[in-house]
Amino acid sequence: MRLFLIRHGETVDNVAQVYAGTKDSALTIHGYLQADRLGRYLAATGLEFTNIFSSDLQRAAKTASAIRHSQQKVYGDSGLPSVKRLPILREQDFGYYEGKPFYARLKDSRRAGKDHHRVQHMNDPNFKDVESKESMTVRMDEFLDEHLVPLLKRLSKKEPTVAIVSHGIILASLWRCILKTFEARSVKLKPGLAVGSGDYKTLEYLGGWSNTGYLELDIQKSSLANTIDSVDAIHSSRESSMKQLKESKPATLEGWKMTIKIVNGKEHLKGLKRTGGGVGSSKYDESQRKIESFFVSRKTKIG
């Protein structure tokens, strides 16, 4: 299986710097162009998706639709999967903070601004706390059990190529849940791949996702014995970390191996510039058949 964990394009709330977890924030013009670029890039590399999952929130669903549209243009309608929109893939629920601006870290404080505010107001009437890491883990384990693992274990002549389009924080949670389903020795980095400084003790935290950035994984059936030599270097550095992860859920993919191929892939964004005059940061209007028509119309009005 080739697996892509993809973050949605830029949204109006990203630009405004407000919390948007379950809030249904719309893509910006720039965000739509990011999604379109990603879709065309993946299709041009020969990727033909067999399954496309997305959060049901519009920023993820429309990014997934852009990917599917590019697939349709290259491969046609035959066998083209529909986008499966799932509420379980929504972003972390920020509770009280949904739609509110980011709280700045207080001077000389180790606590984030949001955390400081939470301590002060958690007993206020109608205060709703932020969704916990444990809750997100439960959701992502459920997604794996109900949707992803069955695809891996299904006998098929065609290798599954799967896109999961969601949100930055929940994707990080999903990645950790995927990681803990594998035996420690069966996970490796693609040769030459550097993550951060390259000197890390765990693969749990690969860094954040940029808008339309993606994590590419290759998952194959293999006996554990065949993978030991190639992964000893990273295995010893994170054995204790993997043990802690597995305490919450036993490995369910023994006999499989996983290679991390690309982290926060952004090649598709090279050369993409934000349209000036505030246009790029404005809400994308889906009613327009072509994004170019917006710029032509605007230029005509200005001239």
N, C-alpha and C positions, 0 to 999 in steps of 0.2 A: 504493500500500500504506500502510495505517496500522499502525504497529509500536509495540508496548508492551514495554519492558524492565522487568520487575517483580521486586522483591525479595520474598522470603517473609515471613510473619508472624513475630512474636517467638517465640523458642524458650527452652527451659529453660536452655540454655547461654548465651544472650544475658543472661539474668537473673543467672546465676551468674558471668558474666564469665570464661569459659574459652574456649580456642581450639576452634572446631568448624568444620573445613573439610570433610573427608570423613567425619568423625564424624556419625552419623545422629541428630542432635538433634531432639527432638520439639517441636511447637508448645506454647506455654502456652495457658491459657484465653483470655488477652488476645490472644495471637497468632491464635487461631482467630477471635475476634471481629473482628480487623483484616481478616483474609482475607474473612470474610463481608461485612463492610462494603464492601470493595473490589469484590467480585463484584456486589453489589446496586447499587452506585454506577455501575459501568461499564455494566451492563445498562440501568439507568434512563436513561442518556444516549443510548441507541439503538445502542450498539455491539453488533454481532453478529459474534463471532469465527468466522473460517473455519479457523483453525489455532491450536492451543494446544500449546506445547512447554514442558517443564519438566525440571529436574534430576530424577534418580531418587531423590534423598534426600527423606525424608518431609516435611521442613518446606516444601520447594518444591512437591512433588507434591500435598500436601494443600491448599496455598494455591491451586494451579492447579485442583484439584478443586472448591474453593469457588467459584471464578470460573465454572467450567463449570456447577455446580449452579444458580447464579443465571441463567445463560444458558438453561438448560433450563426454569426456571420461567417465564421471559418468552417464549421463542421456541419451546418444545416440543422434541421429539426429532428432528424432521425436519431433516436436514442438520447436526445438532449434531456438531461434531468431538470425537473422543476426545482425552484428554490424552496426548501422545506423550512418554514419559519417557526421557530420554537421559543416560547416565552422563557423556557428554562435557560436559554443562552443570553438573557438580558444582563446588563451590567449590574454591578453591586448597587444595591438600593442605599442611597445616601440619606434616606429618612428626612429628618428635619431640614437637612441642608440642600435638598433638591431645589435647584433654581436659584440658590443663593450664591453670592460671590465668594471666591476663595478668601479664607481668613489668613492674614499674614502672620507669620511666626513672630511672637513677641520678642523684643530685644532681651538678650541674655537668658533666653529660655530654650531648653532642649525639646520642649513639647511643641508640636505643630499647632498652628493657629486654630484649626478645627478642633483638635483635641482639648485645647485650653478652653474653648468656647463650650464644648460638650460638658466638661466638668462643672462649669458655672451654671448650665441651663438644663442638665439632664432630669432634674426634678420639676421642671416647669410643666404646667398643664399642656397636653397635646404634643409633648415632645416625643418624637419618634427617633430611636437610635439608628445608627448606621448598621447595615447588615454585617454580621460577623463573618470572619474567615471560615469558621466551622460551617456556617450555613451555605456559603459558596462552595465549599468542598463537597457537601452533601449533594448539591445541585449538579456539580460537574461529574461526580461519581455516577449519579443517575443517568446523565447524558451518555457517559461511556458505556455503561451496562446496557442501556436500551438502544443505542444508535451506533456507536463506533465499533465496539468489540464484536457484535454480530456480523458486521461487514467484513471484519478480518477473518472470522472463522467460517464464513460462508464459502462453499466451494464454487468457484467461478473461473471460467477460462480467461476472463479479462481482469487484469489487476485493478483494484479500486484506486481511483484518484479522487481525493476528497478535499473539498474546501469548507472550512468552518469560518464564517464571517461574524465577528462579534465585537467585543469591547475590551479595552486595555487591561483592566483589573481582572475581569472574569476570565480572560484568556490566560493570564498568568496563573490563575487558580487551576484552570483546565490543564495547563502544561504540567503543573506539579502532580495532578491526579494521573495524567498519562505516565509520567516518569515513575511513579510508585507502582505501576502495574508490571514493570519489567524487573527482571533480575538485574542486580547492580552491574554485573560483568557484561551484560548484553547491550549496554548503551555506550556509544562512542561518538566523538566529533569527527566530521569529515576532515581528512588530512588538510592542513593549512588553514583551517577555520580558526579565527581568533575571536574570543568573546571578552570584551573589556581588556584587562591587562593580560589575560590568558593564564594568570596565576590564581586559581580559585579552588576551593575545597569542595564545592558542591555545584551541581547543575540545576539546582532548584530555581535559582534566580538568574535568568539570562539577560535581564535588562528589560526596559519598557518597549512598547510597540509604538512606532510613529503612525500617523494617519496613513492608512493603507499599507503599513509595513506588515511583513509576514514571516512566520517561522515555518521552515520547510523540514519535514521529517520523512525518512524512508524506513518503513517497517517491513521486515521480511521474516519468514519462517526459517528457523535455524536451530540446530542443537546448541546448547550452551557451550559444550566443549569446543565447538568450532570457533567461538568468538573470544575465548579467554585471552589468547596471546595478544590480540589487537587492542585490548582495552585495559590491560593491567596497569598502565600508567595512570589512568584516571580513576580506576577502581579503588586503589589503595587510598587515594586522597579524599574519597567521599563515602567510604564504607559505613562509617557511623551515621552519617546523614541519611543514607538510604535505609538503614536499619530503623531509624526514628520514623521515617515516612511510612514504612511498611507496618509499623505497629498499629496504624489507623486502618489499614486495609491490606490484606495479603495480595501478593502478586497474582494476577490472573492470566498473564501472558508468558508463562514459562515456556521456553523453547522458541521464543521469538527474539529478534534483535532489532535495535533501533539506531539509526544514524542521524545525527543532527547535521543538516546540510547547509542551511542558511538561517541566520538570526537577524530579525528585523530587516528583511530584504527591501531595498528601496531603489533598485536599479531603474525601475519604471518611472521614477520621478525626476531623473536627470534632465535638466533643461526646462523643466516646468516652472514657469514664473507666475506669481500672483498678478492678476489683472489689477491695474492701478485705479485710483479714484474711488476706492471703497467697493468696487464692483465685485472683486474676487471674494470678499468677505460677506457679501450679501446672500440671502437665502436663495437656493437653487429653485427655479420655477420649472417643475416637471411638465407643465403643460406645453412648454416649447418643444417642438419636434427636434430641433438641433440647437445645441448651445451656441453655435456660431451666429445664429439668427439674432440672438440677444445683443451681441456686440455690434452687428451690422445695424440693427434698429437703433441702438444707443448712439452710434457714430452719426447716423443720419439726423437724429434729433439735435445733437450737439452742433453739427455743422449747419 
